[in-house]
Amino acid sequence: MPEATDFSARLTALEDREAVRELVARYGPLADAGDAQALAELWTEDGEYIVTGFATARGHAEIAALIEGPVHRQLMADGCAHLLGPAAVTVAGDVATARCHSLVLRHEAGSFVVHRVSANRWSFRRTAKGWRAVRRENALLDGAQAARALLQGM
């Protein structure tokens, strides 16, 4: 019969993976609601969000500015949905990595069309506030090897 410490370690590992998945899952609804501050707080204070070919944001203010900016505000005004996951998560102590796909759907002429399909690699760190993103890199799956590379290494 497994030792109690084995169960404790397994439970901790499951809780850590679930906490990271929860952060990834919160991104889409926060982006669609336009809650820039809450979205930015998914990251550490010095966190980085790279949207390949569009922008690199560092820190809460710059990450929030992506949501508050004219491109995202127009997307919201037109109608959109940010869908992420499911995320494959690996945890090693106080750091974690998640890889997933993301879709951005845009409302056009009475229906929704796929606006973006991207690969995502997230890096997380356990902080005093719980798990937070240190880095997210997002790249269109347009055939480029760099985008596919974000999904490798699981």
Rosetta constraint file for C-alpha pairs under 8 A:
AtomPair CA 2 CA 6 HARMONIC 6.25 0.50
AtomPair CA 2 CA 7 HARMONIC 7.31 0.50
AtomPair CA 3 CA 7 HARMONIC 6.81 0.50
AtomPair CA 4 CA 8 HARMONIC 6.17 0.50
AtomPair CA 5 CA 9 HARMONIC 6.03 0.50
AtomPair CA 6 CA 10 HARMONIC 6.11 0.50
AtomPair CA 7 CA 11 HARMONIC 5.95 0.50
AtomPair CA 8 CA 12 HARMONIC 6.12 0.50
AtomPair CA 9 CA 13 HARMONIC 6.17 0.50
AtomPair CA 10 CA 14 HARMONIC 6.21 0.50
AtomPair CA 11 CA 15 HARMONIC 6.09 0.50
AtomPair CA 12 CA 16 HARMONIC 6.10 0.50
AtomPair CA 13 CA 17 HARMONIC 6.26 0.50
AtomPair CA 13 CA 91 HARMONIC 7.42 0.50
AtomPair CA 14 CA 18 HARMONIC 6.09 0.50
AtomPair CA 15 CA 19 HARMONIC 6.06 0.50
AtomPair CA 16 CA 20 HARMONIC 6.34 0.50
AtomPair CA 16 CA 91 HARMONIC 7.22 0.50
AtomPair CA 17 CA 21 HARMONIC 6.17 0.50
AtomPair CA 17 CA 89 HARMONIC 6.09 0.50
AtomPair CA 17 CA 90 HARMONIC 7.12 0.50
AtomPair CA 17 CA 91 HARMONIC 6.73 0.50
AtomPair CA 18 CA 22 HARMONIC 6.02 0.50
AtomPair CA 19 CA 23 HARMONIC 6.49 0.50
AtomPair CA 19 CA 131 HARMONIC 6.88 0.50
AtomPair CA 20 CA 24 HARMONIC 6.52 0.50
AtomPair CA 20 CA 89 HARMONIC 7.36 0.50
AtomPair CA 20 CA 96 HARMONIC 7.69 0.50
AtomPair CA 20 CA 98 HARMONIC 7.66 0.50
AtomPair CA 20 CA 124 HARMONIC 7.57 0.50
AtomPair CA 20 CA 131 HARMONIC 6.55 0.50
AtomPair CA 20 CA 132 HARMONIC 7.96 0.50
AtomPair CA 21 CA 25 HARMONIC 6.09 0.50
AtomPair CA 21 CA 87 HARMONIC 6.28 0.50
AtomPair CA 21 CA 89 HARMONIC 7.26 0.50
AtomPair CA 21 CA 98 HARMONIC 7.82 0.50
AtomPair CA 22 CA 26 HARMONIC 6.10 0.50
AtomPair CA 23 CA 27 HARMONIC 6.67 0.50
AtomPair CA 23 CA 42 HARMONIC 6.51 0.50
AtomPair CA 23 CA 131 HARMONIC 7.99 0.50
AtomPair CA 23 CA 132 HARMONIC 7.63 0.50
AtomPair CA 24 CA 28 HARMONIC 7.96 0.50
AtomPair CA 24 CA 84 HARMONIC 7.07 0.50
AtomPair CA 24 CA 85 HARMONIC 7.54 0.50
AtomPair CA 24 CA 87 HARMONIC 7.38 0.50
AtomPair CA 25 CA 29 HARMONIC 7.84 0.50
AtomPair CA 25 CA 84 HARMONIC 6.49 0.50
AtomPair CA 25 CA 85 HARMONIC 7.20 0.50
AtomPair CA 26 CA 30 HARMONIC 6.23 0.50
AtomPair CA 26 CA 39 HARMONIC 7.94 0.50
AtomPair CA 27 CA 31 HARMONIC 6.06 0.50
AtomPair CA 27 CA 39 HARMONIC 6.32 0.50
AtomPair CA 27 CA 42 HARMONIC 7.84 0.50
AtomPair CA 27 CA 82 HARMONIC 7.97 0.50
AtomPair CA 27 CA 84 HARMONIC 7.85 0.50
AtomPair CA 28 CA 32 HARMONIC 6.12 0.50
AtomPair CA 28 CA 81 HARMONIC 7.15 0.50
AtomPair CA 28 CA 82 HARMONIC 4.59 0.50
AtomPair CA 28 CA 83 HARMONIC 5.65 0.50
AtomPair CA 28 CA 84 HARMONIC 6.64 0.50
AtomPair CA 29 CA 33 HARMONIC 6.00 0.50
AtomPair CA 29 CA 81 HARMONIC 7.94 0.50
AtomPair CA 29 CA 82 HARMONIC 7.12 0.50
AtomPair CA 30 CA 34 HARMONIC 6.08 0.50
AtomPair CA 30 CA 35 HARMONIC 5.26 0.50
AtomPair CA 30 CA 36 HARMONIC 7.24 0.50
AtomPair CA 30 CA 38 HARMONIC 7.03 0.50
AtomPair CA 30 CA 39 HARMONIC 5.68 0.50
AtomPair CA 31 CA 35 HARMONIC 6.33 0.50
AtomPair CA 31 CA 36 HARMONIC 7.05 0.50
AtomPair CA 31 CA 39 HARMONIC 6.83 0.50
AtomPair CA 31 CA 67 HARMONIC 6.63 0.50
AtomPair CA 31 CA 82 HARMONIC 6.98 0.50
AtomPair CA 32 CA 76 HARMONIC 6.66 0.50
AtomPair CA 32 CA 80 HARMONIC 6.80 0.50
AtomPair CA 32 CA 81 HARMONIC 6.03 0.50
AtomPair CA 32 CA 82 HARMONIC 6.56 0.50
AtomPair CA 34 CA 67 HARMONIC 6.26 0.50
AtomPair CA 34 CA 68 HARMONIC 7.15 0.50
AtomPair CA 34 CA 73 HARMONIC 7.85 0.50
AtomPair CA 34 CA 76 HARMONIC 7.76 0.50
AtomPair CA 35 CA 39 HARMONIC 6.12 0.50
AtomPair CA 35 CA 67 HARMONIC 7.69 0.50
AtomPair CA 36 CA 40 HARMONIC 6.04 0.50
AtomPair CA 36 CA 63 HARMONIC 7.72 0.50
AtomPair CA 36 CA 64 HARMONIC 4.54 0.50
AtomPair CA 36 CA 65 HARMONIC 7.29 0.50
AtomPair CA 36 CA 67 HARMONIC 5.44 0.50
AtomPair CA 36 CA 68 HARMONIC 6.43 0.50
AtomPair CA 37 CA 41 HARMONIC 6.30 0.50
AtomPair CA 37 CA 60 HARMONIC 7.55 0.50
AtomPair CA 37 CA 64 HARMONIC 5.75 0.50
AtomPair CA 38 CA 42 HARMONIC 6.96 0.50
AtomPair CA 39 CA 43 HARMONIC 7.94 0.50
AtomPair CA 39 CA 64 HARMONIC 6.99 0.50
AtomPair CA 40 CA 59 HARMONIC 7.89 0.50
AtomPair CA 40 CA 60 HARMONIC 4.98 0.50
AtomPair CA 40 CA 61 HARMONIC 7.48 0.50
AtomPair CA 40 CA 63 HARMONIC 5.54 0.50
AtomPair CA 40 CA 64 HARMONIC 5.34 0.50
AtomPair CA 41 CA 45 HARMONIC 7.74 0.50
AtomPair CA 41 CA 60 HARMONIC 6.64 0.50
AtomPair CA 41 CA 132 HARMONIC 7.85 0.50
AtomPair CA 42 CA 132 HARMONIC 5.51 0.50
AtomPair CA 42 CA 133 HARMONIC 6.00 0.50
AtomPair CA 43 CA 47 HARMONIC 5.23 0.50
AtomPair CA 43 CA 48 HARMONIC 7.64 0.50
AtomPair CA 43 CA 59 HARMONIC 7.78 0.50
AtomPair CA 43 CA 60 HARMONIC 7.19 0.50
AtomPair CA 43 CA 132 HARMONIC 4.93 0.50
AtomPair CA 43 CA 133 HARMONIC 4.22 0.50
AtomPair CA 43 CA 134 HARMONIC 5.82 0.50
AtomPair CA 43 CA 135 HARMONIC 7.59 0.50
AtomPair CA 44 CA 59 HARMONIC 7.37 0.50
AtomPair CA 44 CA 60 HARMONIC 7.70 0.50
AtomPair CA 44 CA 132 HARMONIC 5.53 0.50
AtomPair CA 44 CA 133 HARMONIC 5.95 0.50
AtomPair CA 44 CA 134 HARMONIC 5.69 0.50
AtomPair CA 45 CA 59 HARMONIC 5.26 0.50
AtomPair CA 45 CA 60 HARMONIC 5.82 0.50
AtomPair CA 46 CA 58 HARMONIC 6.20 0.50
AtomPair CA 46 CA 59 HARMONIC 4.50 0.50
AtomPair CA 46 CA 60 HARMONIC 7.26 0.50
AtomPair CA 46 CA 134 HARMONIC 7.27 0.50
AtomPair CA 47 CA 58 HARMONIC 5.72 0.50
AtomPair CA 47 CA 59 HARMONIC 5.16 0.50
AtomPair CA 47 CA 60 HARMONIC 7.30 0.50
AtomPair CA 47 CA 133 HARMONIC 6.48 0.50
AtomPair CA 47 CA 134 HARMONIC 4.42 0.50
AtomPair CA 47 CA 135 HARMONIC 5.60 0.50
AtomPair CA 48 CA 56 HARMONIC 7.14 0.50
AtomPair CA 48 CA 57 HARMONIC 5.67 0.50
AtomPair CA 48 CA 58 HARMONIC 4.43 0.50
AtomPair CA 48 CA 59 HARMONIC 6.32 0.50
AtomPair CA 48 CA 63 HARMONIC 7.74 0.50
AtomPair CA 48 CA 134 HARMONIC 6.16 0.50
AtomPair CA 48 CA 135 HARMONIC 4.63 0.50
AtomPair CA 48 CA 136 HARMONIC 6.41 0.50
AtomPair CA 49 CA 56 HARMONIC 5.74 0.50
AtomPair CA 49 CA 57 HARMONIC 5.15 0.50
AtomPair CA 49 CA 58 HARMONIC 6.47 0.50
AtomPair CA 49 CA 63 HARMONIC 6.81 0.50
AtomPair CA 49 CA 135 HARMONIC 5.67 0.50
AtomPair CA 49 CA 136 HARMONIC 4.82 0.50
AtomPair CA 49 CA 137 HARMONIC 6.02 0.50
AtomPair CA 49 CA 138 HARMONIC 7.96 0.50
AtomPair CA 50 CA 55 HARMONIC 6.15 0.50
AtomPair CA 50 CA 56 HARMONIC 4.40 0.50
AtomPair CA 50 CA 57 HARMONIC 6.41 0.50
AtomPair CA 50 CA 135 HARMONIC 7.71 0.50
AtomPair CA 50 CA 136 HARMONIC 6.09 0.50
AtomPair CA 50 CA 137 HARMONIC 4.65 0.50
AtomPair CA 50 CA 138 HARMONIC 6.09 0.50
AtomPair CA 51 CA 55 HARMONIC 5.29 0.50
AtomPair CA 51 CA 56 HARMONIC 6.11 0.50
AtomPair CA 51 CA 137 HARMONIC 6.12 0.50
AtomPair CA 51 CA 138 HARMONIC 4.92 0.50
AtomPair CA 51 CA 139 HARMONIC 6.17 0.50
AtomPair CA 52 CA 56 HARMONIC 7.65 0.50
AtomPair CA 52 CA 137 HARMONIC 7.25 0.50
AtomPair CA 52 CA 138 HARMONIC 6.07 0.50
AtomPair CA 52 CA 139 HARMONIC 5.07 0.50
AtomPair CA 52 CA 140 HARMONIC 7.56 0.50
AtomPair CA 53 CA 139 HARMONIC 7.81 0.50
AtomPair CA 57 CA 62 HARMONIC 4.97 0.50
AtomPair CA 57 CA 63 HARMONIC 5.20 0.50
AtomPair CA 57 CA 66 HARMONIC 7.62 0.50
AtomPair CA 58 CA 62 HARMONIC 5.66 0.50
AtomPair CA 58 CA 63 HARMONIC 6.44 0.50
AtomPair CA 59 CA 63 HARMONIC 6.22 0.50
AtomPair CA 60 CA 64 HARMONIC 5.96 0.50
AtomPair CA 61 CA 65 HARMONIC 6.11 0.50
AtomPair CA 62 CA 66 HARMONIC 6.61 0.50
AtomPair CA 63 CA 67 HARMONIC 7.20 0.50
AtomPair CA 64 CA 68 HARMONIC 6.26 0.50
AtomPair CA 65 CA 69 HARMONIC 5.56 0.50
AtomPair CA 66 CA 72 HARMONIC 6.88 0.50
AtomPair CA 67 CA 72 HARMONIC 5.56 0.50
AtomPair CA 67 CA 73 HARMONIC 7.03 0.50
AtomPair CA 68 CA 72 HARMONIC 6.73 0.50
AtomPair CA 68 CA 73 HARMONIC 6.36 0.50
AtomPair CA 69 CA 73 HARMONIC 6.10 0.50
AtomPair CA 70 CA 74 HARMONIC 5.95 0.50
AtomPair CA 71 CA 75 HARMONIC 6.33 0.50
AtomPair CA 72 CA 76 HARMONIC 6.19 0.50
AtomPair CA 73 CA 77 HARMONIC 6.10 0.50
AtomPair CA 74 CA 78 HARMONIC 6.14 0.50
AtomPair CA 75 CA 79 HARMONIC 6.23 0.50
AtomPair CA 75 CA 80 HARMONIC 6.15 0.50
AtomPair CA 75 CA 106 HARMONIC 7.18 0.50
AtomPair CA 76 CA 80 HARMONIC 5.59 0.50
AtomPair CA 78 CA 106 HARMONIC 7.12 0.50
AtomPair CA 78 CA 107 HARMONIC 6.06 0.50
AtomPair CA 78 CA 108 HARMONIC 7.53 0.50
AtomPair CA 79 CA 106 HARMONIC 5.86 0.50
AtomPair CA 79 CA 107 HARMONIC 4.92 0.50
AtomPair CA 80 CA 104 HARMONIC 6.85 0.50
AtomPair CA 80 CA 105 HARMONIC 5.32 0.50
AtomPair CA 80 CA 106 HARMONIC 4.43 0.50
AtomPair CA 80 CA 107 HARMONIC 5.87 0.50
AtomPair CA 80 CA 112 HARMONIC 7.96 0.50
AtomPair CA 81 CA 103 HARMONIC 7.96 0.50
AtomPair CA 81 CA 104 HARMONIC 5.64 0.50
AtomPair CA 81 CA 105 HARMONIC 5.09 0.50
AtomPair CA 81 CA 106 HARMONIC 6.72 0.50
AtomPair CA 82 CA 102 HARMONIC 7.14 0.50
AtomPair CA 82 CA 103 HARMONIC 5.93 0.50
AtomPair CA 82 CA 104 HARMONIC 4.61 0.50
AtomPair CA 82 CA 105 HARMONIC 6.56 0.50
AtomPair CA 83 CA 102 HARMONIC 5.52 0.50
AtomPair CA 83 CA 103 HARMONIC 5.11 0.50
AtomPair CA 83 CA 104 HARMONIC 6.27 0.50
AtomPair CA 83 CA 105 HARMONIC 7.99 0.50
AtomPair CA 84 CA 100 HARMONIC 6.80 0.50
AtomPair CA 84 CA 101 HARMONIC 5.94 0.50
AtomPair CA 84 CA 102 HARMONIC 4.35 0.50
AtomPair CA 84 CA 103 HARMONIC 6.49 0.50
AtomPair CA 85 CA 100 HARMONIC 5.13 0.50
AtomPair CA 85 CA 101 HARMONIC 5.69 0.50
AtomPair CA 85 CA 102 HARMONIC 6.48 0.50
AtomPair CA 86 CA 100 HARMONIC 6.13 0.50
AtomPair CA 86 CA 101 HARMONIC 7.52 0.50
AtomPair CA 87 CA 98 HARMONIC 5.80 0.50
AtomPair CA 87 CA 99 HARMONIC 5.47 0.50
AtomPair CA 87 CA 100 HARMONIC 4.66 0.50
AtomPair CA 87 CA 101 HARMONIC 7.74 0.50
AtomPair CA 88 CA 98 HARMONIC 5.39 0.50
AtomPair CA 88 CA 99 HARMONIC 5.34 0.50
AtomPair CA 88 CA 100 HARMONIC 6.46 0.50
AtomPair CA 88 CA 154 HARMONIC 7.70 0.50
AtomPair CA 89 CA 96 HARMONIC 6.96 0.50
AtomPair CA 89 CA 97 HARMONIC 5.66 0.50
AtomPair CA 89 CA 98 HARMONIC 4.35 0.50
AtomPair CA 89 CA 99 HARMONIC 6.71 0.50
AtomPair CA 90 CA 96 HARMONIC 5.54 0.50
AtomPair CA 90 CA 97 HARMONIC 5.37 0.50
AtomPair CA 90 CA 98 HARMONIC 6.52 0.50
AtomPair CA 90 CA 154 HARMONIC 7.74 0.50
AtomPair CA 91 CA 95 HARMONIC 6.01 0.50
AtomPair CA 91 CA 96 HARMONIC 4.24 0.50
AtomPair CA 91 CA 97 HARMONIC 6.59 0.50
AtomPair CA 92 CA 96 HARMONIC 6.02 0.50
AtomPair CA 94 CA 125 HARMONIC 5.68 0.50
AtomPair CA 94 CA 126 HARMONIC 4.99 0.50
AtomPair CA 95 CA 123 HARMONIC 7.36 0.50
AtomPair CA 95 CA 124 HARMONIC 5.53 0.50
AtomPair CA 95 CA 125 HARMONIC 4.51 0.50
AtomPair CA 95 CA 126 HARMONIC 6.29 0.50
AtomPair CA 96 CA 123 HARMONIC 5.85 0.50
AtomPair CA 96 CA 124 HARMONIC 4.94 0.50
AtomPair CA 96 CA 125 HARMONIC 6.39 0.50
AtomPair CA 97 CA 121 HARMONIC 7.09 0.50
AtomPair CA 97 CA 122 HARMONIC 5.57 0.50
AtomPair CA 97 CA 123 HARMONIC 4.64 0.50
AtomPair CA 97 CA 124 HARMONIC 6.12 0.50
AtomPair CA 98 CA 120 HARMONIC 7.98 0.50
AtomPair CA 98 CA 121 HARMONIC 5.81 0.50
AtomPair CA 98 CA 122 HARMONIC 5.04 0.50
AtomPair CA 98 CA 123 HARMONIC 6.60 0.50
AtomPair CA 99 CA 119 HARMONIC 7.58 0.50
AtomPair CA 99 CA 120 HARMONIC 5.55 0.50
AtomPair CA 99 CA 121 HARMONIC 4.62 0.50
AtomPair CA 99 CA 122 HARMONIC 6.31 0.50
AtomPair CA 99 CA 150 HARMONIC 7.32 0.50
AtomPair CA 99 CA 151 HARMONIC 5.79 0.50
AtomPair CA 100 CA 119 HARMONIC 6.19 0.50
AtomPair CA 100 CA 120 HARMONIC 5.30 0.50
AtomPair CA 100 CA 121 HARMONIC 6.80 0.50
AtomPair CA 100 CA 151 HARMONIC 7.08 0.50
AtomPair CA 101 CA 117 HARMONIC 7.11 0.50
AtomPair CA 101 CA 118 HARMONIC 5.61 0.50
AtomPair CA 101 CA 119 HARMONIC 4.80 0.50
AtomPair CA 101 CA 120 HARMONIC 5.87 0.50
AtomPair CA 102 CA 116 HARMONIC 7.77 0.50
AtomPair CA 102 CA 117 HARMONIC 5.79 0.50
AtomPair CA 102 CA 118 HARMONIC 5.19 0.50
AtomPair CA 102 CA 119 HARMONIC 6.49 0.50
AtomPair CA 102 CA 120 HARMONIC 7.06 0.50
AtomPair CA 103 CA 114 HARMONIC 6.92 0.50
AtomPair CA 103 CA 115 HARMONIC 7.42 0.50
AtomPair CA 103 CA 116 HARMONIC 5.53 0.50
AtomPair CA 103 CA 117 HARMONIC 4.71 0.50
AtomPair CA 103 CA 118 HARMONIC 6.50 0.50
AtomPair CA 104 CA 114 HARMONIC 6.12 0.50
AtomPair CA 104 CA 115 HARMONIC 5.40 0.50
AtomPair CA 104 CA 116 HARMONIC 5.03 0.50
AtomPair CA 104 CA 117 HARMONIC 6.74 0.50
AtomPair CA 105 CA 112 HARMONIC 5.95 0.50
AtomPair CA 105 CA 113 HARMONIC 5.48 0.50
AtomPair CA 105 CA 114 HARMONIC 4.58 0.50
AtomPair CA 105 CA 115 HARMONIC 5.29 0.50
AtomPair CA 105 CA 116 HARMONIC 7.12 0.50
AtomPair CA 106 CA 112 HARMONIC 5.32 0.50
AtomPair CA 106 CA 113 HARMONIC 5.42 0.50
AtomPair CA 106 CA 114 HARMONIC 6.32 0.50
AtomPair CA 106 CA 115 HARMONIC 5.79 0.50
AtomPair CA 107 CA 111 HARMONIC 5.56 0.50
AtomPair CA 107 CA 112 HARMONIC 4.38 0.50
AtomPair CA 107 CA 113 HARMONIC 6.43 0.50
AtomPair CA 108 CA 112 HARMONIC 5.92 0.50
AtomPair CA 108 CA 113 HARMONIC 6.83 0.50
AtomPair CA 116 CA 140 HARMONIC 6.81 0.50
AtomPair CA 117 CA 140 HARMONIC 5.79 0.50
AtomPair CA 117 CA 141 HARMONIC 5.96 0.50
AtomPair CA 118 CA 138 HARMONIC 6.18 0.50
AtomPair CA 118 CA 139 HARMONIC 5.20 0.50
AtomPair CA 118 CA 140 HARMONIC 4.19 0.50
AtomPair CA 118 CA 141 HARMONIC 5.07 0.50
AtomPair CA 118 CA 147 HARMONIC 7.58 0.50
AtomPair CA 119 CA 138 HARMONIC 5.67 0.50
AtomPair CA 119 CA 139 HARMONIC 5.45 0.50
AtomPair CA 119 CA 140 HARMONIC 6.34 0.50
AtomPair CA 119 CA 141 HARMONIC 6.17 0.50
AtomPair CA 119 CA 147 HARMONIC 5.89 0.50
AtomPair CA 119 CA 148 HARMONIC 6.83 0.50
AtomPair CA 119 CA 150 HARMONIC 6.21 0.50
AtomPair CA 119 CA 151 HARMONIC 6.40 0.50
AtomPair CA 120 CA 136 HARMONIC 6.84 0.50
AtomPair CA 120 CA 137 HARMONIC 5.59 0.50
AtomPair CA 120 CA 138 HARMONIC 4.54 0.50
AtomPair CA 120 CA 139 HARMONIC 6.70 0.50
AtomPair CA 120 CA 150 HARMONIC 6.12 0.50
AtomPair CA 120 CA 151 HARMONIC 6.91 0.50
AtomPair CA 121 CA 136 HARMONIC 5.70 0.50
AtomPair CA 121 CA 137 HARMONIC 5.38 0.50
AtomPair CA 121 CA 138 HARMONIC 6.77 0.50
AtomPair CA 121 CA 150 HARMONIC 5.47 0.50
AtomPair CA 121 CA 151 HARMONIC 6.70 0.50
AtomPair CA 122 CA 133 HARMONIC 6.75 0.50
AtomPair CA 122 CA 134 HARMONIC 7.60 0.50
AtomPair CA 122 CA 135 HARMONIC 5.63 0.50
AtomPair CA 122 CA 136 HARMONIC 4.29 0.50
AtomPair CA 122 CA 137 HARMONIC 6.46 0.50
AtomPair CA 123 CA 133 HARMONIC 5.77 0.50
AtomPair CA 123 CA 134 HARMONIC 5.45 0.50
AtomPair CA 123 CA 135 HARMONIC 5.08 0.50
AtomPair CA 123 CA 136 HARMONIC 6.36 0.50
AtomPair CA 124 CA 131 HARMONIC 6.42 0.50
AtomPair CA 124 CA 132 HARMONIC 5.44 0.50
AtomPair CA 124 CA 133 HARMONIC 4.27 0.50
AtomPair CA 124 CA 134 HARMONIC 5.14 0.50
AtomPair CA 124 CA 135 HARMONIC 7.02 0.50
AtomPair CA 125 CA 131 HARMONIC 5.61 0.50
AtomPair CA 125 CA 132 HARMONIC 5.63 0.50
AtomPair CA 125 CA 133 HARMONIC 6.44 0.50
AtomPair CA 125 CA 134 HARMONIC 6.41 0.50
AtomPair CA 126 CA 130 HARMONIC 5.42 0.50
AtomPair CA 126 CA 131 HARMONIC 4.29 0.50
AtomPair CA 126 CA 132 HARMONIC 6.37 0.50
AtomPair CA 127 CA 131 HARMONIC 5.80 0.50
AtomPair CA 127 CA 132 HARMONIC 6.79 0.50
AtomPair CA 137 CA 150 HARMONIC 7.71 0.50
AtomPair CA 138 CA 147 HARMONIC 7.75 0.50
AtomPair CA 139 CA 146 HARMONIC 7.80 0.50
AtomPair CA 139 CA 147 HARMONIC 5.15 0.50
AtomPair CA 140 CA 147 HARMONIC 6.30 0.50
AtomPair CA 141 CA 147 HARMONIC 5.71 0.50
AtomPair CA 141 CA 148 HARMONIC 6.90 0.50
AtomPair CA 142 CA 147 HARMONIC 7.75 0.50
AtomPair CA 143 CA 147 HARMONIC 7.61 0.50
AtomPair CA 143 CA 148 HARMONIC 7.80 0.50
AtomPair CA 144 CA 148 HARMONIC 6.82 0.50
AtomPair CA 145 CA 149 HARMONIC 6.03 0.50
AtomPair CA 146 CA 150 HARMONIC 6.75 0.50
AtomPair CA 147 CA 151 HARMONIC 7.49 0.50
AtomPair CA 148 CA 152 HARMONIC 6.86 0.50
